[in-house]
Amino acid sequence: MAVNEKTDSLVTKYARGNLPNTPEALLQFIQSELTRIEGFTNASTEASIQTTDKPVVNPKRGMVRYAVAPWYPVASVLSGDTGLVVYDGSAWAVPMVSTPWTEVTVFENGWVNYHNTYWNTAAYRKVGDIVYLKGLVKDGTVDSTIFTMPEGYRPPKSYLFNGTSSNGTYTRIDVDTGGQVEMRSGANGWCSLDGLSFSVI
């Protein structure tokens, strides 16, 4: 695969110049504008995300590349995956990606949201490699799964959390490697998921 060796460029927005008042100046104006448009087009191409299969010579902080074999600059692409990497000034890293909150729509074992108007509904999101939970749920079977999160939101090892449930009861909430969010002990009048977080790596 050919690798683009151009350096990063700052892209500036094109703005058309003022039209001339005389027909004689019109030809010169058109030639000048075409030259400017060509310059803006070239700068946009140079500043785009480039694919590379070998280490970048003299990388700059903030430089972004799409890494492909045989170049694996970060551990997450060592398995042969391709992907975006960004240079942080000292090393290449995977860019931090944030997902929006995903509300739970499929509950299990009788669990439901406590109140959709006054309290957070059960939801999850991921920022980088950390998954965050929120919400207040109720009425399910104690020692059962509340809901299951999809691939990409599941920890490599199970997590055990201390939580709060109705009547001030001690609550244990587990998040298993299959994505199950489970209430292991507590009272089911309500159970809070607010503030729970874990790593997916």
Secondary structure, DSSP 8 states (H G I E B T S, - for coil): --------------------SSHHHHHHHHHHHHHHHHHHHHHHHHTS-EEESS--SS--TT-EEEE-TT---SGGGTTS--EEEEE-SSSEE----B---EE-----TT-EES-TTTS--SEEEEETTEEEEE-EEESS-SSEEEEE--TTS--SS-EEEEEEEGGGEEEEEEE-TTSEEEEEES-SS-EE-TT-EEE--
